[in-house]
Amino acid sequence: MIIEMYVYSRTGGSIAVAEAVMQAAELSGHAVELVRLKPGNENDPDPDTIHLPDLADASLSDLVIIGGPVHSFAADPVIRAAIRQIPGLDRKRVVLFATDTSPLDPFGGKRALSQMGEELQARSCRLMHSAVIYWNKKTRDSQIEELKHALKKIYG
Ligand SMILES: Cc1cc2nc3c(=O)[nH]c(=O)nc-3n(C[C@H](O)[C@H](O)[C@H](O)COP(=O)(O)O)c2cc1C
């Protein structure tokens, strides 16, 4: 399976999740490209004006994984911009993950996933699985294992 991963990370948590997922997928024989999102204008709150240069094309992939942090109780605008801009994303099977620091609903993990899901709907994608990883919790390793397990089921 060809897997394209697009990840935004400011402080390293989301990229650490992505690297763990990538390592597991590669050990299972899949080809994974990890694209770290590097916006030209990182603090722009408007997904429509965030510039993401040289975004890799997803059209040849069998599965797309998109992840990044919760900021201000919502999906970071960079992630929303990426979902709008990734070439070849339409109608793809997609897995989402968000990282945050609190398991409590008001802190935005579920809201972020639902915002990312809405962006995917606009690209006619099929959401296969989504997960929040509570980065500062002792349970984060087991949450990453759960994500890897869910992905293994999708790989078939
Ligand atoms: C500016 C800023 C805003 C944040 N807002 C939230 C928030 O609303 N809810 C939450 O649970 N965590 C929040 N966090 C914590 C991050 O979501 C968390 O540390 C995440 O794992 C960071 O991912 P990264 O290391 O990939 O950048 C915030 C962090 C920063 C720096």
The ligand as an SDF file (V2000), in Angstrom:
LIG
                    3D

 31 33  0  0  0  0  0  0  0  0999 V2000
   -0.6680   28.2930   21.0810 C   0  0  0  0  0  0  0  0  0  0  0  0
   -1.1180   26.9500   21.6020 C   0  0  0  0  0  0  0  0  0  0  0  0
   -2.4730   26.7090   21.8040 C   0  0  0  0  0  0  0  0  0  0  0  0
   -2.9140   25.4730   22.3070 C   0  0  0  0  0  0  0  0  0  0  0  0
   -4.2490   25.2630   22.4950 N   0  0  0  0  0  0  0  0  0  0  0  0
   -4.6710   24.0620   22.9950 C   0  0  0  0  0  0  0  0  0  0  0  0
   -6.0610   23.8220   23.2270 C   0  0  0  0  0  0  0  0  0  0  0  0
   -6.9150   24.6700   22.9710 O   0  0  0  0  0  0  0  0  0  0  0  0
   -6.4400   22.6120   23.7320 N   0  0  0  0  0  0  0  0  0  0  0  0
   -5.5050   21.6400   24.0560 C   0  0  0  0  0  0  0  0  0  0  0  0
   -5.9080   20.5770   24.5540 O   0  0  0  0  0  0  0  0  0  0  0  0
   -4.1810   21.8290   23.8150 N   0  0  0  0  0  0  0  0  0  0  0  0
   -3.7490   23.0180   23.3000 C   0  0  0  0  0  0  0  0  0  0  0  0
   -2.4150   23.2210   23.0620 N   0  0  0  0  0  0  0  0  0  0  0  0
   -1.4920   22.1260   23.2790 C   0  0  0  0  0  0  0  0  0  0  0  0
   -1.1410   21.4170   21.9670 C   0  0  0  0  0  0  0  0  0  0  0  0
   -2.3100   20.9880   21.2780 O   0  0  0  0  0  0  0  0  0  0  0  0
   -0.3160   20.1730   22.2440 C   0  0  0  0  0  0  0  0  0  0  0  0
    0.8260   20.5290   22.9650 O   0  0  0  0  0  0  0  0  0  0  0  0
    0.0570   19.4610   20.9550 C   0  0  0  0  0  0  0  0  0  0  0  0
    0.4400   18.1440   21.2310 O   0  0  0  0  0  0  0  0  0  0  0  0
    1.1870   20.1620   20.2300 C   0  0  0  0  0  0  0  0  0  0  0  0
    1.4600   19.4650   19.0380 O   0  0  0  0  0  0  0  0  0  0  0  0
    2.8610   19.6460   18.3140 P   0  0  0  0  0  0  0  0  0  0  0  0
    3.9150   19.2800   19.3350 O   0  0  0  0  0  0  0  0  0  0  0  0
    2.8170   18.6650   17.2000 O   0  0  0  0  0  0  0  0  0  0  0  0
    2.9710   21.0650   17.8690 O   0  0  0  0  0  0  0  0  0  0  0  0
   -1.9680   24.4450   22.5810 C   0  0  0  0  0  0  0  0  0  0  0  0
   -0.6070   24.6900   22.3660 C   0  0  0  0  0  0  0  0  0  0  0  0
   -0.1770   25.9210   21.8840 C   0  0  0  0  0  0  0  0  0  0  0  0
    1.2920   26.1520   21.6730 C   0  0  0  0  0  0  0  0  0  0  0  0
  1  2  1  0
  2  3  1  0
  2 30  2  0
  3  4  2  0
  4  5  1  0
  4 28  1  0
  5  6  2  0
  6  7  1  0
  6 13  1  0
  7  8  2  0
  7  9  1  0
  9 10  1  0
 10 11  2  0
 10 12  1  0
 12 13  2  0
 13 14  1  0
 14 15  1  0
 14 28  1  0
 15 16  1  0
 16 17  1  0
 16 18  1  0
 18 19  1  0
 18 20  1  0
 20 21  1  0
 20 22  1  0
 22 23  1  0
 23 24  1  0
 24 25  2  0
 24 26  1  0
 24 27  1  0
 28 29  2  0
 29 30  1  0
 30 31  1  0
M  END
$$$$
